[in-house]
Amino acid sequence: MPERGVVDVLHVEDDPGYALMVRKSLALAGSSRLHAVRDGRQALRFLRRAGEHASAPRPGLVILDLSLPGLHGLDVLAEIKADPGLLTIPVVILSSSTDRGDITRSYELHANAYFVKPADLGRFDDVIKAIDTCFLSLIEPPPPA
């Protein structure tokens, strides 16, 4: 299998602690370049390369929290998957929510995976490694639209 280059990842998370843990975990793997935003509206501007994000790269993966200020993560996911220019970008939900409705709705909106944030730091690192292995190292991403 040919070696893949560094993948741009958009992480949408309003909690600075979780954002830092994701950044540190992905940095250890070295297979991604992380871009972080703190709310759903900013995520959509980044993805659509609008305003201050006009020169943003097209991410090969979005890691999306659900509990965001302003625009809920499920609304962000719905907009991504309704936009022909964005719908092929894989979206992984990384949320504290264990609500069956959130999980079901995420998959109905075509999330590629749903991970519950573990409270244990070691388990959290395992989740990020699994995302890295699966979505940044093994799976061949769709070509840019």
CNS distance restraints for C-alpha pairs under 8 A (distance, minus, plus):
assign (resid   4 and name CA) (resid 137 and name CA) 7.16 0.50 0.50
assign (resid   5 and name CA) (resid  31 and name CA) 7.17 0.50 0.50
assign (resid   6 and name CA) (resid  30 and name CA) 7.63 0.50 0.50
assign (resid   6 and name CA) (resid  31 and name CA) 4.94 0.50 0.50
assign (resid   6 and name CA) (resid  32 and name CA) 4.85 0.50 0.50
assign (resid   6 and name CA) (resid  33 and name CA) 6.50 0.50 0.50
assign (resid   7 and name CA) (resid  31 and name CA) 6.32 0.50 0.50
assign (resid   7 and name CA) (resid  32 and name CA) 4.51 0.50 0.50
assign (resid   7 and name CA) (resid  33 and name CA) 6.01 0.50 0.50
assign (resid   7 and name CA) (resid  59 and name CA) 7.09 0.50 0.50
assign (resid   7 and name CA) (resid  60 and name CA) 5.82 0.50 0.50
assign (resid   7 and name CA) (resid  61 and name CA) 7.76 0.50 0.50
assign (resid   7 and name CA) (resid 136 and name CA) 6.63 0.50 0.50
assign (resid   8 and name CA) (resid  32 and name CA) 5.61 0.50 0.50
assign (resid   8 and name CA) (resid  33 and name CA) 4.75 0.50 0.50
assign (resid   8 and name CA) (resid  34 and name CA) 6.02 0.50 0.50
assign (resid   8 and name CA) (resid  35 and name CA) 7.25 0.50 0.50
assign (resid   8 and name CA) (resid  57 and name CA) 7.07 0.50 0.50
assign (resid   8 and name CA) (resid  58 and name CA) 7.13 0.50 0.50
assign (resid   8 and name CA) (resid  59 and name CA) 4.62 0.50 0.50
assign (resid   8 and name CA) (resid  60 and name CA) 5.58 0.50 0.50
assign (resid   8 and name CA) (resid  61 and name CA) 6.96 0.50 0.50
assign (resid   9 and name CA) (resid  32 and name CA) 6.42 0.50 0.50
assign (resid   9 and name CA) (resid  33 and name CA) 6.03 0.50 0.50
assign (resid   9 and name CA) (resid  34 and name CA) 4.91 0.50 0.50
assign (resid   9 and name CA) (resid  35 and name CA) 5.98 0.50 0.50
assign (resid   9 and name CA) (resid  59 and name CA) 5.10 0.50 0.50
assign (resid   9 and name CA) (resid  60 and name CA) 5.98 0.50 0.50
assign (resid   9 and name CA) (resid  61 and name CA) 4.95 0.50 0.50
assign (resid   9 and name CA) (resid  62 and name CA) 5.78 0.50 0.50
assign (resid   9 and name CA) (resid  63 and name CA) 7.34 0.50 0.50
assign (resid  10 and name CA) (resid  34 and name CA) 6.11 0.50 0.50
assign (resid  10 and name CA) (resid  35 and name CA) 4.84 0.50 0.50
assign (resid  10 and name CA) (resid  36 and name CA) 5.77 0.50 0.50
assign (resid  10 and name CA) (resid  37 and name CA) 7.53 0.50 0.50
assign (resid  10 and name CA) (resid  43 and name CA) 7.88 0.50 0.50
assign (resid  10 and name CA) (resid  59 and name CA) 6.02 0.50 0.50
assign (resid  10 and name CA) (resid  61 and name CA) 6.39 0.50 0.50
assign (resid  10 and name CA) (resid  62 and name CA) 4.75 0.50 0.50
assign (resid  10 and name CA) (resid  63 and name CA) 6.21 0.50 0.50
assign (resid  11 and name CA) (resid  19 and name CA) 7.66 0.50 0.50
assign (resid  11 and name CA) (resid  34 and name CA) 6.95 0.50 0.50
assign (resid  11 and name CA) (resid  35 and name CA) 6.09 0.50 0.50
assign (resid  11 and name CA) (resid  36 and name CA) 4.76 0.50 0.50
assign (resid  11 and name CA) (resid  37 and name CA) 6.41 0.50 0.50
assign (resid  11 and name CA) (resid  62 and name CA) 5.91 0.50 0.50
assign (resid  11 and name CA) (resid  63 and name CA) 4.76 0.50 0.50
assign (resid  11 and name CA) (resid  64 and name CA) 6.12 0.50 0.50
assign (resid  12 and name CA) (resid  36 and name CA) 5.97 0.50 0.50
assign (resid  12 and name CA) (resid  37 and name CA) 5.12 0.50 0.50
assign (resid  12 and name CA) (resid  38 and name CA) 5.68 0.50 0.50
assign (resid  12 and name CA) (resid  39 and name CA) 6.42 0.50 0.50
assign (resid  12 and name CA) (resid  40 and name CA) 7.12 0.50 0.50
assign (resid  12 and name CA) (resid  43 and name CA) 6.48 0.50 0.50
assign (resid  12 and name CA) (resid  62 and name CA) 7.50 0.50 0.50
assign (resid  12 and name CA) (resid  63 and name CA) 6.17 0.50 0.50
assign (resid  12 and name CA) (resid  64 and name CA) 4.91 0.50 0.50
assign (resid  12 and name CA) (resid  65 and name CA) 6.00 0.50 0.50
assign (resid  13 and name CA) (resid  18 and name CA) 7.30 0.50 0.50
assign (resid  13 and name CA) (resid  19 and name CA) 6.07 0.50 0.50
assign (resid  13 and name CA) (resid  36 and name CA) 7.36 0.50 0.50
assign (resid  13 and name CA) (resid  37 and name CA) 6.49 0.50 0.50
assign (resid  13 and name CA) (resid  38 and name CA) 5.01 0.50 0.50
assign (resid  13 and name CA) (resid  39 and name CA) 6.71 0.50 0.50
assign (resid  13 and name CA) (resid  64 and name CA) 6.75 0.50 0.50
assign (resid  13 and name CA) (resid  65 and name CA) 5.54 0.50 0.50
assign (resid  13 and name CA) (resid  68 and name CA) 7.02 0.50 0.50
assign (resid  14 and name CA) (resid  19 and name CA) 7.52 0.50 0.50
assign (resid  14 and name CA) (resid  37 and name CA) 7.55 0.50 0.50
assign (resid  14 and name CA) (resid  38 and name CA) 4.30 0.50 0.50
assign (resid  14 and name CA) (resid  39 and name CA) 6.16 0.50 0.50
assign (resid  14 and name CA) (resid  68 and name CA) 6.16 0.50 0.50
assign (resid  14 and name CA) (resid  69 and name CA) 7.39 0.50 0.50
assign (resid  15 and name CA) (resid  19 and name CA) 6.21 0.50 0.50
assign (resid  15 and name CA) (resid  38 and name CA) 7.69 0.50 0.50
assign (resid  16 and name CA) (resid  20 and name CA) 6.07 0.50 0.50
assign (resid  17 and name CA) (resid  21 and name CA) 6.33 0.50 0.50
assign (resid  18 and name CA) (resid  22 and name CA) 6.20 0.50 0.50
assign (resid  19 and name CA) (resid  23 and name CA) 6.18 0.50 0.50
assign (resid  19 and name CA) (resid  36 and name CA) 7.65 0.50 0.50
assign (resid  20 and name CA) (resid  24 and name CA) 6.12 0.50 0.50
assign (resid  21 and name CA) (resid  25 and name CA) 6.07 0.50 0.50
assign (resid  21 and name CA) (resid 125 and name CA) 7.79 0.50 0.50
assign (resid  22 and name CA) (resid  26 and name CA) 6.02 0.50 0.50
assign (resid  22 and name CA) (resid 125 and name CA) 7.91 0.50 0.50
assign (resid  22 and name CA) (resid 128 and name CA) 6.73 0.50 0.50
assign (resid  23 and name CA) (resid  27 and name CA) 5.99 0.50 0.50
assign (resid  23 and name CA) (resid  34 and name CA) 6.90 0.50 0.50
assign (resid  24 and name CA) (resid  28 and name CA) 6.48 0.50 0.50
assign (resid  25 and name CA) (resid  29 and name CA) 7.03 0.50 0.50
assign (resid  25 and name CA) (resid 125 and name CA) 6.02 0.50 0.50
assign (resid  25 and name CA) (resid 128 and name CA) 6.33 0.50 0.50
assign (resid  25 and name CA) (resid 129 and name CA) 7.14 0.50 0.50
assign (resid  26 and name CA) (resid  30 and name CA) 6.50 0.50 0.50
assign (resid  26 and name CA) (resid  31 and name CA) 7.46 0.50 0.50
assign (resid  26 and name CA) (resid  32 and name CA) 6.80 0.50 0.50
assign (resid  26 and name CA) (resid  34 and name CA) 7.88 0.50 0.50
assign (resid  26 and name CA) (resid 128 and name CA) 6.91 0.50 0.50
assign (resid  26 and name CA) (resid 129 and name CA) 7.39 0.50 0.50
assign (resid  26 and name CA) (resid 132 and name CA) 7.07 0.50 0.50
assign (resid  27 and name CA) (resid  31 and name CA) 7.74 0.50 0.50
assign (resid  27 and name CA) (resid  32 and name CA) 7.37 0.50 0.50
assign (resid  29 and name CA) (resid 129 and name CA) 7.68 0.50 0.50
assign (resid  29 and name CA) (resid 132 and name CA) 7.41 0.50 0.50
assign (resid  31 and name CA) (resid 132 and name CA) 7.60 0.50 0.50
assign (resid  31 and name CA) (resid 136 and name CA) 6.65 0.50 0.50
assign (resid  31 and name CA) (resid 137 and name CA) 7.28 0.50 0.50
assign (resid  32 and name CA) (resid 136 and name CA) 7.23 0.50 0.50
assign (resid  37 and name CA) (resid  42 and name CA) 6.29 0.50 0.50
assign (resid  37 and name CA) (resid  43 and name CA) 6.08 0.50 0.50
assign (resid  38 and name CA) (resid  42 and name CA) 7.10 0.50 0.50
assign (resid  38 and name CA) (resid  43 and name CA) 7.72 0.50 0.50
assign (resid  38 and name CA) (resid  68 and name CA) 7.57 0.50 0.50
assign (resid  39 and name CA) (resid  43 and name CA) 6.31 0.50 0.50
assign (resid  39 and name CA) (resid  68 and name CA) 5.56 0.50 0.50
assign (resid  39 and name CA) (resid  69 and name CA) 5.74 0.50 0.50
assign (resid  39 and name CA) (resid  70 and name CA) 6.86 0.50 0.50
assign (resid  39 and name CA) (resid  71 and name CA) 6.98 0.50 0.50
assign (resid  40 and name CA) (resid  44 and name CA) 6.38 0.50 0.50
assign (resid  40 and name CA) (resid  68 and name CA) 6.41 0.50 0.50
assign (resid  40 and name CA) (resid  69 and name CA) 7.23 0.50 0.50
assign (resid  40 and name CA) (resid  70 and name CA) 6.80 0.50 0.50
assign (resid  40 and name CA) (resid  71 and name CA) 4.94 0.50 0.50
assign (resid  40 and name CA) (resid  72 and name CA) 6.49 0.50 0.50
assign (resid  40 and name CA) (resid  73 and name CA) 6.38 0.50 0.50
assign (resid  40 and name CA) (resid  76 and name CA) 5.82 0.50 0.50
assign (resid  41 and name CA) (resid  45 and name CA) 6.33 0.50 0.50
assign (resid  41 and name CA) (resid  70 and name CA) 7.29 0.50 0.50
assign (resid  41 and name CA) (resid  71 and name CA) 6.17 0.50 0.50
assign (resid  41 and name CA) (resid  76 and name CA) 7.72 0.50 0.50
assign (resid  42 and name CA) (resid  46 and name CA) 6.11 0.50 0.50
assign (resid  43 and name CA) (resid  47 and name CA) 6.17 0.50 0.50
assign (resid  43 and name CA) (resid  76 and name CA) 7.79 0.50 0.50
assign (resid  44 and name CA) (resid  48 and name CA) 5.97 0.50 0.50
assign (resid  44 and name CA) (resid  76 and name CA) 7.08 0.50 0.50
assign (resid  44 and name CA) (resid  80 and name CA) 7.69 0.50 0.50
assign (resid  45 and name CA) (resid  49 and name CA) 5.67 0.50 0.50
assign (resid  45 and name CA) (resid  50 and name CA) 4.85 0.50 0.50
assign (resid  45 and name CA) (resid  51 and name CA) 6.92 0.50 0.50
assign (resid  45 and name CA) (resid  53 and name CA) 6.51 0.50 0.50
assign (resid  46 and name CA) (resid  50 and name CA) 6.36 0.50 0.50
assign (resid  46 and name CA) (resid  53 and name CA) 5.08 0.50 0.50
assign (resid  46 and name CA) (resid  54 and name CA) 7.57 0.50 0.50
assign (resid  46 and name CA) (resid  56 and name CA) 6.29 0.50 0.50
assign (resid  47 and name CA) (resid  56 and name CA) 7.64 0.50 0.50
assign (resid  47 and name CA) (resid  58 and name CA) 6.71 0.50 0.50
assign (resid  47 and name CA) (resid  59 and name CA) 7.69 0.50 0.50
assign (resid  47 and name CA) (resid  86 and name CA) 7.42 0.50 0.50
assign (resid  49 and name CA) (resid  53 and name CA) 4.89 0.50 0.50
assign (resid  49 and name CA) (resid  54 and name CA) 4.26 0.50 0.50
assign (resid  49 and name CA) (resid  55 and name CA) 6.40 0.50 0.50
assign (resid  49 and name CA) (resid  56 and name CA) 5.80 0.50 0.50
assign (resid  50 and name CA) (resid  54 and name CA) 4.94 0.50 0.50
assign (resid  58 and name CA) (resid 144 and name CA) 7.58 0.50 0.50
assign (resid  59 and name CA) (resid  89 and name CA) 7.24 0.50 0.50
assign (resid  60 and name CA) (resid  89 and name CA) 6.05 0.50 0.50
assign (resid  60 and name CA) (resid  90 and name CA) 6.94 0.50 0.50
assign (resid  60 and name CA) (resid 141 and name CA) 6.78 0.50 0.50
assign (resid  61 and name CA) (resid  89 and name CA) 5.97 0.50 0.50
assign (resid  61 and name CA) (resid  90 and name CA) 5.13 0.50 0.50
assign (resid  61 and name CA) (resid  91 and name CA) 5.98 0.50 0.50
assign (resid  61 and name CA) (resid  92 and name CA) 7.56 0.50 0.50
assign (resid  61 and name CA) (resid 135 and name CA) 7.35 0.50 0.50
assign (resid  61 and name CA) (resid 136 and name CA) 7.83 0.50 0.50
assign (resid  62 and name CA) (resid  89 and name CA) 7.19 0.50 0.50
assign (resid  62 and name CA) (resid  90 and name CA) 6.30 0.50 0.50
assign (resid  62 and name CA) (resid  91 and name CA) 4.71 0.50 0.50
assign (resid  62 and name CA) (resid  92 and name CA) 6.17 0.50 0.50
assign (resid  63 and name CA) (resid  91 and name CA) 5.97 0.50 0.50
assign (resid  63 and name CA) (resid  92 and name CA) 4.90 0.50 0.50
assign (resid  63 and name CA) (resid  93 and name CA) 5.85 0.50 0.50
assign (resid  63 and name CA) (resid  94 and name CA) 6.39 0.50 0.50
assign (resid  64 and name CA) (resid  73 and name CA) 6.64 0.50 0.50
assign (resid  64 and name CA) (resid  91 and name CA) 6.89 0.50 0.50
assign (resid  64 and name CA) (resid  92 and name CA) 6.10 0.50 0.50
assign (resid  64 and name CA) (resid  93 and name CA) 4.83 0.50 0.50
assign (resid  64 and name CA) (resid  94 and name CA) 5.77 0.50 0.50
assign (resid  64 and name CA) (resid  95 and name CA) 7.59 0.50 0.50
assign (resid  65 and name CA) (resid  73 and name CA) 5.91 0.50 0.50
assign (resid  65 and name CA) (resid  93 and name CA) 5.87 0.50 0.50
assign (resid  65 and name CA) (resid  94 and name CA) 5.16 0.50 0.50
assign (resid  65 and name CA) (resid  95 and name CA) 4.94 0.50 0.50
assign (resid  66 and name CA) (resid  72 and name CA) 5.88 0.50 0.50
assign (resid  66 and name CA) (resid  73 and name CA) 3.83 0.50 0.50
assign (resid  66 and name CA) (resid  74 and name CA) 6.12 0.50 0.50
assign (resid  66 and name CA) (resid  93 and name CA) 7.25 0.50 0.50
assign (resid  66 and name CA) (resid  94 and name CA) 7.57 0.50 0.50
assign (resid  66 and name CA) (resid  95 and name CA) 5.81 0.50 0.50
assign (resid  66 and name CA) (resid  97 and name CA) 7.72 0.50 0.50
assign (resid  67 and name CA) (resid  72 and name CA) 5.96 0.50 0.50
assign (resid  67 and name CA) (resid  73 and name CA) 6.19 0.50 0.50
assign (resid  67 and name CA) (resid  95 and name CA) 7.40 0.50 0.50
assign (resid  68 and name CA) (resid  72 and name CA) 5.22 0.50 0.50
assign (resid  68 and name CA) (resid  73 and name CA) 6.12 0.50 0.50
assign (resid  71 and name CA) (resid  75 and name CA) 6.38 0.50 0.50
assign (resid  71 and name CA) (resid  76 and name CA) 6.78 0.50 0.50
assign (resid  72 and name CA) (resid  76 and name CA) 6.48 0.50 0.50
assign (resid  73 and name CA) (resid  77 and name CA) 6.11 0.50 0.50
assign (resid  74 and name CA) (resid  78 and name CA) 6.12 0.50 0.50
assign (resid  74 and name CA) (resid 102 and name CA) 7.91 0.50 0.50
assign (resid  74 and name CA) (resid 105 and name CA) 7.62 0.50 0.50
assign (resid  74 and name CA) (resid 106 and name CA) 6.57 0.50 0.50
assign (resid  74 and name CA) (resid 109 and name CA) 7.95 0.50 0.50
assign (resid  75 and name CA) (resid  79 and name CA) 6.23 0.50 0.50
assign (resid  76 and name CA) (resid  80 and name CA) 6.20 0.50 0.50
assign (resid  77 and name CA) (resid  81 and name CA) 6.17 0.50 0.50
assign (resid  77 and name CA) (resid  91 and name CA) 7.65 0.50 0.50
assign (resid  77 and name CA) (resid 106 and name CA) 7.62 0.50 0.50
assign (resid  77 and name CA) (resid 109 and name CA) 6.74 0.50 0.50
assign (resid  77 and name CA) (resid 111 and name CA) 7.36 0.50 0.50
assign (resid  78 and name CA) (resid  82 and name CA) 6.04 0.50 0.50
assign (resid  78 and name CA) (resid 109 and name CA) 5.88 0.50 0.50
assign (resid  79 and name CA) (resid  83 and name CA) 6.20 0.50 0.50
assign (resid  80 and name CA) (resid  86 and name CA) 5.54 0.50 0.50
assign (resid  80 and name CA) (resid  87 and name CA) 5.58 0.50 0.50
assign (resid  81 and name CA) (resid  86 and name CA) 6.60 0.50 0.50
assign (resid  81 and name CA) (resid  87 and name CA) 4.25 0.50 0.50
assign (resid  81 and name CA) (resid  88 and name CA) 7.63 0.50 0.50
assign (resid  81 and name CA) (resid 109 and name CA) 6.96 0.50 0.50
assign (resid  81 and name CA) (resid 110 and name CA) 7.06 0.50 0.50
assign (resid  82 and name CA) (resid  86 and name CA) 7.90 0.50 0.50
assign (resid  82 and name CA) (resid  87 and name CA) 6.47 0.50 0.50
assign (resid  83 and name CA) (resid  87 and name CA) 5.70 0.50 0.50
assign (resid  84 and name CA) (resid  88 and name CA) 7.86 0.50 0.50
assign (resid  85 and name CA) (resid 145 and name CA) 5.65 0.50 0.50
assign (resid  86 and name CA) (resid 145 and name CA) 7.39 0.50 0.50
assign (resid  88 and name CA) (resid 142 and name CA) 6.42 0.50 0.50
assign (resid  88 and name CA) (resid 145 and name CA) 7.70 0.50 0.50
assign (resid  89 and name CA) (resid 141 and name CA) 7.98 0.50 0.50
assign (resid  89 and name CA) (resid 142 and name CA) 7.30 0.50 0.50
assign (resid  90 and name CA) (resid 111 and name CA) 7.30 0.50 0.50
assign (resid  90 and name CA) (resid 112 and name CA) 5.96 0.50 0.50
assign (resid  90 and name CA) (resid 141 and name CA) 7.87 0.50 0.50
assign (resid  91 and name CA) (resid 111 and name CA) 5.37 0.50 0.50
assign (resid  91 and name CA) (resid 112 and name CA) 5.51 0.50 0.50
assign (resid  91 and name CA) (resid 113 and name CA) 7.20 0.50 0.50
assign (resid  92 and name CA) (resid 111 and name CA) 6.05 0.50 0.50
assign (resid  92 and name CA) (resid 112 and name CA) 5.54 0.50 0.50
assign (resid  92 and name CA) (resid 113 and name CA) 4.90 0.50 0.50
assign (resid  92 and name CA) (resid 114 and name CA) 5.93 0.50 0.50
assign (resid  92 and name CA) (resid 115 and name CA) 7.54 0.50 0.50
assign (resid  93 and name CA) (resid 106 and name CA) 7.68 0.50 0.50
assign (resid  93 and name CA) (resid 111 and name CA) 6.88 0.50 0.50
assign (resid  93 and name CA) (resid 112 and name CA) 7.90 0.50 0.50
assign (resid  93 and name CA) (resid 113 and name CA) 6.15 0.50 0.50
assign (resid  93 and name CA) (resid 114 and name CA) 4.64 0.50 0.50
assign (resid  93 and name CA) (resid 115 and name CA) 5.95 0.50 0.50
assign (resid  94 and name CA) (resid 114 and name CA) 6.22 0.50 0.50
assign (resid  94 and name CA) (resid 115 and name CA) 4.90 0.50 0.50
assign (resid  94 and name CA) (resid 116 and name CA) 5.83 0.50 0.50
assign (resid  94 and name CA) (resid 117 and name CA) 6.11 0.50 0.50
assign (resid  95 and name CA) (resid 114 and name CA) 7.78 0.50 0.50
assign (resid  95 and name CA) (resid 115 and name CA) 6.48 0.50 0.50
assign (resid  95 and name CA) (resid 116 and name CA) 5.14 0.50 0.50
assign (resid  95 and name CA) (resid 117 and name CA) 5.50 0.50 0.50
assign (resid  96 and name CA) (resid 116 and name CA) 5.37 0.50 0.50
assign (resid  96 and name CA) (resid 117 and name CA) 5.03 0.50 0.50
assign (resid  96 and name CA) (resid 118 and name CA) 7.66 0.50 0.50
assign (resid  97 and name CA) (resid 102 and name CA) 7.10 0.50 0.50
assign (resid  97 and name CA) (resid 116 and name CA) 6.54 0.50 0.50
assign (resid  98 and name CA) (resid 102 and name CA) 7.46 0.50 0.50
assign (resid  98 and name CA) (resid 103 and name CA) 7.26 0.50 0.50
assign (resid  98 and name CA) (resid 116 and name CA) 6.61 0.50 0.50
assign (resid  99 and name CA) (resid 103 and name CA) 6.46 0.50 0.50
assign (resid 100 and name CA) (resid 104 and name CA) 5.97 0.50 0.50
assign (resid 101 and name CA) (resid 105 and name CA) 5.89 0.50 0.50
assign (resid 102 and name CA) (resid 106 and name CA) 5.98 0.50 0.50
assign (resid 103 and name CA) (resid 107 and name CA) 6.49 0.50 0.50
assign (resid 103 and name CA) (resid 114 and name CA) 6.82 0.50 0.50
assign (resid 104 and name CA) (resid 108 and name CA) 6.15 0.50 0.50
assign (resid 105 and name CA) (resid 109 and name CA) 6.11 0.50 0.50
assign (resid 106 and name CA) (resid 110 and name CA) 6.46 0.50 0.50
assign (resid 106 and name CA) (resid 111 and name CA) 5.44 0.50 0.50
assign (resid 106 and name CA) (resid 114 and name CA) 7.52 0.50 0.50
assign (resid 107 and name CA) (resid 111 and name CA) 4.98 0.50 0.50
assign (resid 107 and name CA) (resid 112 and name CA) 7.26 0.50 0.50
assign (resid 107 and name CA) (resid 113 and name CA) 7.58 0.50 0.50
assign (resid 107 and name CA) (resid 114 and name CA) 7.92 0.50 0.50
assign (resid 115 and name CA) (resid 127 and name CA) 7.43 0.50 0.50
assign (resid 117 and name CA) (resid 124 and name CA) 6.46 0.50 0.50
assign (resid 117 and name CA) (resid 127 and name CA) 7.94 0.50 0.50
assign (resid 118 and name CA) (resid 123 and name CA) 6.04 0.50 0.50
assign (resid 118 and name CA) (resid 124 and name CA) 5.35 0.50 0.50
assign (resid 119 and name CA) (resid 123 and name CA) 7.64 0.50 0.50
assign (resid 119 and name CA) (resid 124 and name CA) 7.12 0.50 0.50
assign (resid 120 and name CA) (resid 124 and name CA) 6.16 0.50 0.50
assign (resid 121 and name CA) (resid 125 and name CA) 6.25 0.50 0.50
assign (resid 122 and name CA) (resid 126 and name CA) 6.38 0.50 0.50
assign (resid 123 and name CA) (resid 127 and name CA) 6.32 0.50 0.50
assign (resid 124 and name CA) (resid 128 and name CA) 6.44 0.50 0.50
assign (resid 125 and name CA) (resid 129 and name CA) 6.13 0.50 0.50
assign (resid 126 and name CA) (resid 130 and name CA) 6.13 0.50 0.50
assign (resid 127 and name CA) (resid 131 and name CA) 6.31 0.50 0.50
assign (resid 128 and name CA) (resid 132 and name CA) 6.09 0.50 0.50
assign (resid 129 and name CA) (resid 133 and name CA) 5.96 0.50 0.50
assign (resid 130 and name CA) (resid 134 and name CA) 5.97 0.50 0.50
assign (resid 131 and name CA) (resid 135 and name CA) 5.59 0.50 0.50
assign (resid 131 and name CA) (resid 136 and name CA) 7.19 0.50 0.50
assign (resid 132 and name CA) (resid 136 and name CA) 4.89 0.50 0.50
assign (resid 132 and name CA) (resid 137 and name CA) 6.35 0.50 0.50
assign (resid 133 and name CA) (resid 137 and name CA) 4.96 0.50 0.50
assign (resid 133 and name CA) (resid 138 and name CA) 6.10 0.50 0.50
assign (resid 134 and name CA) (resid 138 and name CA) 5.18 0.50 0.50
assign (resid 134 and name CA) (resid 139 and name CA) 5.96 0.50 0.50
assign (resid 135 and name CA) (resid 139 and name CA) 5.48 0.50 0.50
assign (resid 135 and name CA) (resid 141 and name CA) 7.85 0.50 0.50
